[in-house]
Amino acid sequence: MRPRRLFALLAVGMAVAVQAHAQPAGPAMGQTARGQTARGQTPGGQTPGDPLETWNRKFFAISMEADRKYFLPISRLYEALTPGVLGLAIHNFVTNLGEPVIIGNDLLQGRLRRGADDIARLVTNTTFGIGGVIDLAKRQGLPHRENDFGITLGVWGVKPGSYIFTPLLGPSTTRDSIGKGVDTLFSPLTWVNFPGHFWLEVSTTLAGAFDSRIRAQVELEAETEGATDPYATIRSDYLQSREAMVRGEEAPVVLPPLDEPEPSAPPNGAAPAPSAGLSPSASAAPSTAGVAVADAAAVAPDGPIATAPTDEEAANDPDLAMVTAQPADRDLSAATTRLAGL
């Protein structure tokens, strides 16, 4: 049996079996060894949406230990063996193989614009990117976006069901586990047969798993490091991110450009800088006035400012006329008469 078909059957069977046995827990379900109810649980002993918390926590502990001892070291070895451009090429190739499933789910969800963008991405990378080895579409504003049949079921109104954590597969829900099985069955590699098909499936599956583990290391450390309850933290982040994808809220936060820093508070209680919404004249007025006041203060003498001499003082002092204004300069009518006689 092909690996993808086997994985699909295991995922669907696991989801159905878990949902069938997910009965309301008694007082002992979800309690600590000392008999106290774990944080976030209902008085009945179970966390809402996680009726299998006791088993999930056991699987989580086993997975974390196995990841630390085996999977993460192997993933780092894979990273060392595929450095730089080689690792990026493998990542791009594996990602491109999954684009048909993403496109199918875009169309099933009625997100036609996204479907058209993902089709353009697949065609661009497959034809001009050497089968997806080079991600040319990303440079053209067509980045890779995750999507799967679990999200499609959510868009159709199917509830997540019980939270499930299983070794190797990680966090999931009943709905998402069934979605993974359907995605595997709908993948073109499941049905297309050619020489070397089996080894291509095995190699791309393993390479994709190692690559995803390495790329998730920073985020995983940020979630678990310093967390009081890493299991609850990962569960909450997973459920919230999946719900956001169902609503279509996966756009990154838009940060301000680096060359346009946010205005800082002025020191010493000075008036704040004018906002971008003001007109140019209104924005320039405070700056001009401030420069004028500063210039006036810079040239103003320390002593009292001298006043213009009177006509009698100008007539009695012959040198005063050379450094002061003439009386006619202060009298408009006298100035007119003087200029007329020139």
C-alpha positions as CSV (number, residue, x, y, z in Angstrom):
1,M,0.0,0.0,0.0
2,R,1.3,3.5,-0.9
3,P,2.5,5.6,2.1
4,R,0.0,8.4,1.5
5,R,-2.9,6.0,1.3
6,L,-1.8,4.3,4.5
7,F,-1.5,7.6,6.2
8,A,-4.9,8.7,5.1
9,L,-6.6,5.5,6.3
10,L,-4.8,5.8,9.7
11,A,-5.8,9.4,10.1
12,V,-9.4,8.9,9.3
13,G,-9.6,5.7,11.4
14,M,-8.0,7.4,14.3
15,A,-10.3,10.3,14.2
16,V,-13.5,8.2,14.0
17,A,-12.3,5.9,16.8
18,V,-11.4,8.8,19.1
19,Q,-14.7,10.6,18.4
20,A,-16.6,7.4,19.1
21,H,-14.9,6.9,22.5
22,A,-14.9,10.6,23.5
23,Q,-17.5,10.3,26.3
24,P,-17.9,12.8,29.1
25,A,-15.3,12.1,31.7
26,G,-15.9,11.4,35.3
27,P,-14.3,13.2,38.3
28,A,-11.0,11.4,37.8
29,M,-10.6,12.5,34.2
30,G,-8.2,15.4,33.8
31,Q,-7.2,15.4,37.5
32,T,-3.7,15.6,38.8
33,A,-2.0,12.9,40.8
34,R,-3.0,14.6,44.0
35,G,-6.7,14.6,43.1
36,Q,-7.0,18.3,42.4
37,T,-8.6,19.6,39.2
38,A,-6.1,20.9,36.6
39,R,-6.2,24.5,35.7
40,G,-8.8,25.5,33.1
41,Q,-11.0,22.5,33.6
42,T,-14.7,22.4,34.5
43,P,-15.8,21.2,38.0
44,G,-16.6,17.8,36.3
45,G,-12.9,17.3,35.6
46,Q,-12.5,17.9,31.9
47,T,-11.4,20.9,29.8
48,P,-14.1,22.1,27.4
49,G,-13.2,20.8,23.9
50,D,-10.6,18.4,25.3
51,P,-12.4,15.4,26.7
52,L,-9.3,13.2,26.1
53,E,-7.0,15.5,28.0
54,T,-5.5,12.8,30.2
55,W,-4.4,10.7,27.2
56,N,-3.5,13.8,25.2
57,R,-1.1,15.0,27.9
58,K,0.5,11.6,28.1
59,F,1.0,11.6,24.3
60,F,2.3,15.2,24.5
61,A,4.9,14.2,27.1
62,I,6.0,11.2,25.0
63,S,6.2,13.3,21.9
64,M,8.3,16.1,23.5
65,E,10.7,13.5,24.9
66,A,11.0,11.7,21.6
67,D,11.4,14.9,19.8
68,R,14.2,16.0,22.1
69,K,16.1,12.8,21.9
70,Y,15.5,11.6,18.3
71,F,13.5,13.8,15.9
72,L,15.1,17.1,16.5
73,P,18.7,15.8,16.3
74,I,17.8,14.0,13.0
75,S,16.2,17.2,11.7
76,R,19.3,19.2,12.5
77,L,21.4,16.5,10.7
78,Y,19.2,16.9,7.7
79,E,19.7,20.7,7.9
80,A,23.4,20.2,8.0
81,L,23.4,17.9,5.0
82,T,21.2,20.3,3.0
83,P,22.7,23.8,3.6
84,G,21.8,27.1,2.0
85,V,20.5,26.9,-1.5
86,L,20.1,23.1,-1.5
87,G,17.8,23.1,1.5
88,L,15.8,26.0,0.1
89,A,15.4,24.2,-3.2
90,I,14.1,21.1,-1.5
91,H,11.7,23.1,0.6
92,N,10.4,24.9,-2.5
93,F,10.0,21.7,-4.4
94,V,8.1,19.9,-1.6
95,T,5.9,23.0,-1.1
96,N,5.1,23.1,-4.8
97,L,3.9,19.5,-4.7
98,G,1.2,20.4,-2.2
99,E,-0.1,23.4,-4.2
100,P,-2.8,21.3,-6.1
101,V,-4.5,20.3,-2.8
102,I,-4.4,24.0,-1.6
103,I,-6.0,25.1,-4.9
104,G,-8.7,22.5,-4.6
105,N,-9.6,23.6,-1.1
106,D,-9.6,27.3,-2.2
107,L,-12.2,26.5,-4.7
108,L,-14.3,24.3,-2.4
109,Q,-14.3,27.2,0.1
110,G,-15.6,29.6,-2.5
111,R,-12.4,31.8,-2.2
112,L,-12.0,32.2,-5.9
113,R,-9.6,35.1,-5.8
114,R,-7.2,33.1,-3.6
115,G,-7.7,30.1,-5.9
116,A,-6.7,32.1,-8.9
117,D,-3.6,33.4,-7.2
118,D,-2.6,29.9,-6.1
119,I,-3.1,28.6,-9.6
120,A,-0.9,31.4,-11.0
121,R,1.7,30.5,-8.3
122,L,1.6,26.8,-9.3
123,V,1.9,27.5,-13.0
124,T,4.7,30.1,-12.5
125,N,6.9,27.9,-10.2
126,T,6.3,24.7,-12.2
127,T,7.1,26.1,-15.6
128,F,9.6,28.9,-14.9
129,G,10.9,27.7,-11.5
130,I,12.2,24.3,-12.7
131,G,9.4,22.3,-11.2
132,G,9.1,24.5,-8.1
133,V,12.8,24.4,-7.1
134,I,12.8,28.2,-7.4
135,D,10.0,30.2,-5.9
136,L,9.6,32.8,-8.6
137,A,5.9,33.4,-7.7
138,K,6.8,34.7,-4.2
139,R,8.9,37.4,-5.8
140,Q,5.9,38.4,-7.9
141,G,3.7,38.9,-4.9
142,L,2.2,35.4,-4.8
143,P,3.4,33.8,-1.5
144,H,2.6,30.3,-0.3
145,R,-0.6,30.1,1.9
146,E,-1.5,27.0,3.9
147,N,-4.9,25.5,3.4
148,D,-6.5,22.0,3.8
149,F,-9.7,20.1,3.9
150,G,-10.0,20.6,7.7
151,I,-10.3,24.4,7.0
152,T,-12.8,23.6,4.2
153,L,-15.0,21.7,6.6
154,G,-14.8,24.6,9.1
155,V,-15.9,27.0,6.3
156,W,-18.8,24.7,5.6
157,G,-19.9,24.9,9.3
158,V,-18.4,21.7,10.7
159,K,-17.4,22.1,14.3
160,P,-13.8,21.2,15.3
161,G,-14.8,18.4,17.6
162,S,-12.5,17.0,20.2
163,Y,-8.9,18.2,20.5
164,I,-6.5,15.3,19.7
165,F,-2.8,15.1,20.3
166,T,-1.0,12.1,18.9
167,P,2.7,11.2,18.6
168,L,4.2,12.1,15.2
169,L,1.1,13.9,14.0
170,G,1.0,16.5,16.8
171,P,-2.0,18.7,17.7
172,S,-5.2,18.2,15.8
173,T,-9.0,17.9,16.1
174,T,-11.5,15.4,14.9
175,R,-12.4,17.6,12.0
176,D,-8.7,18.3,11.1
177,S,-7.8,14.6,11.3
178,I,-10.5,13.7,8.8
179,G,-9.3,16.7,6.7
180,K,-5.8,15.4,6.6
181,G,-7.0,12.0,5.3
182,V,-9.1,13.6,2.6
183,D,-6.2,15.8,1.5
184,T,-3.9,12.8,1.2
185,L,-6.4,10.9,-0.9
186,F,-6.9,13.9,-3.1
187,S,-3.2,14.6,-3.7
188,P,-2.1,14.0,-7.3
189,L,0.9,11.9,-6.1
190,T,-1.5,9.4,-4.6
191,W,-2.8,8.4,-8.0
192,V,-0.2,9.3,-10.5
193,N,2.2,6.3,-11.2
194,F,5.6,6.6,-12.8
195,P,9.1,5.0,-12.3
196,G,10.5,6.0,-8.9
197,H,7.1,7.1,-7.6
198,F,7.3,5.2,-4.3
199,W,10.7,6.7,-3.4
200,L,9.6,10.1,-4.4
201,E,6.7,9.9,-2.0
202,V,8.9,8.6,0.8
203,S,11.7,11.1,0.3
204,T,9.4,14.1,0.0
205,T,7.4,13.1,3.0
206,L,10.5,12.7,5.2
207,A,12.1,15.9,3.8
208,G,9.0,17.9,4.4
209,A,8.7,16.6,8.0
210,F,12.4,17.5,8.8
211,D,12.1,20.8,7.0
212,S,8.9,21.7,8.9
213,R,10.5,20.7,12.2
214,I,13.5,22.9,11.7
215,R,11.4,25.9,10.6
216,A,9.1,25.5,13.6
217,Q,11.9,25.4,16.1
218,V,11.9,29.2,16.9
219,E,8.1,29.3,17.2
220,L,8.0,26.2,19.4
221,E,10.7,27.5,21.7
222,A,8.8,30.8,22.0
223,E,5.6,29.0,23.0
224,T,7.0,26.5,25.5
225,E,9.9,28.3,27.0
226,G,8.8,29.8,30.3
227,A,5.3,28.6,29.9
228,T,3.6,27.3,33.1
229,D,1.7,24.7,31.1
230,P,3.2,24.1,27.6
231,Y,0.5,21.6,26.7
232,A,-2.3,24.1,27.3
233,T,-0.3,26.9,25.5
234,I,0.2,24.8,22.4
235,R,-3.4,23.7,22.5
236,S,-4.7,27.2,22.7
237,D,-2.4,28.5,20.0
238,Y,-3.4,25.7,17.6
239,L,-7.1,26.1,18.1
240,Q,-7.0,29.9,17.7
241,S,-4.8,29.8,14.6
242,R,-7.1,27.2,13.0
243,E,-10.2,29.2,13.8
244,A,-8.5,32.3,12.3
245,M,-7.8,30.4,9.1
246,V,-11.5,29.3,8.9
247,R,-12.5,33.0,9.1
248,G,-9.8,33.9,6.6
249,E,-7.8,36.0,9.0
250,E,-4.3,35.0,8.2
251,A,-2.9,38.2,6.9
252,P,0.3,39.4,8.8
253,V,0.3,42.5,10.9
254,V,1.2,45.5,8.8
255,L,4.2,47.3,10.4
256,P,5.1,50.9,9.7
257,P,8.0,51.3,7.2
258,L,11.4,51.7,8.6
259,D,12.0,55.1,7.0
260,E,8.9,56.5,8.6
261,P,9.4,56.1,12.4
262,E,6.5,56.8,14.7
263,P,6.6,60.3,16.3
264,S,8.0,60.3,19.8
265,A,6.7,62.4,22.6
266,P,8.4,65.9,22.7
267,P,10.6,66.6,25.7
268,N,9.8,69.2,28.4
269,G,6.1,69.3,27.7
270,A,6.6,70.9,24.3
271,A,3.8,71.0,21.8
272,P,3.4,67.7,19.8
273,A,4.5,67.6,16.2
274,P,1.6,68.2,13.7
275,S,0.0,65.1,12.4
276,A,0.0,63.9,8.8
277,G,-3.7,64.9,8.4
278,L,-3.0,68.7,8.7
279,S,-2.7,70.9,5.7
280,P,0.9,72.0,4.6
281,S,0.3,75.5,5.7
282,A,-1.0,74.5,9.1
283,S,1.9,72.1,9.6
284,A,4.5,74.7,8.6
285,A,3.2,77.5,10.7
286,P,4.4,76.3,14.1
287,S,7.9,75.5,12.7
288,T,8.3,79.0,11.0
289,A,7.1,80.8,14.1
290,G,9.5,78.8,16.3
291,V,12.4,79.7,14.0
292,A,11.5,83.4,14.0
293,V,11.3,83.5,17.8
294,A,14.7,81.7,18.0
295,D,16.3,84.2,15.5
296,A,14.9,87.1,17.4
297,A,16.2,85.8,20.7
298,A,19.6,85.2,19.2
299,V,20.1,88.7,17.8
300,A,18.4,90.6,20.6
301,P,20.9,92.6,22.8
302,D,21.3,92.1,26.5
303,G,20.6,95.7,27.4
304,P,17.6,97.9,26.7
305,I,16.7,98.5,23.1
306,A,17.4,102.0,21.9
307,T,14.6,104.1,20.5
308,A,14.8,106.2,17.4
309,P,16.1,109.8,18.0
310,T,13.8,112.8,17.8
311,D,14.1,115.5,15.2
312,E,15.7,117.9,17.7
313,E,18.4,115.3,18.7
314,A,19.2,114.6,15.1
315,A,19.6,118.4,14.3
316,N,21.9,119.0,17.3
317,D,24.2,116.0,16.7
318,P,25.8,116.1,13.2
319,D,27.1,112.5,13.6
320,L,23.8,111.0,14.5
321,A,22.5,111.3,10.9
322,M,25.1,108.9,9.7
323,V,24.0,106.0,11.9
324,T,20.3,106.7,12.3
325,A,17.4,107.2,10.1
326,Q,16.6,110.6,8.7
327,P,13.6,112.4,10.1
328,A,12.2,112.2,6.6
329,D,12.4,108.5,6.7
330,R,10.0,108.4,9.6
331,D,7.7,111.0,8.0
332,L,6.0,109.8,4.8
333,S,5.0,113.2,3.6
334,A,8.6,114.6,4.2
335,A,10.0,111.6,2.3
336,T,7.7,112.2,-0.6
337,T,8.7,115.9,-0.8
338,R,12.5,115.0,-0.6
339,L,12.2,112.4,-3.4
340,A,10.2,114.8,-5.6
341,G,13.0,117.4,-5.4
342,L,15.7,114.9,-6.6
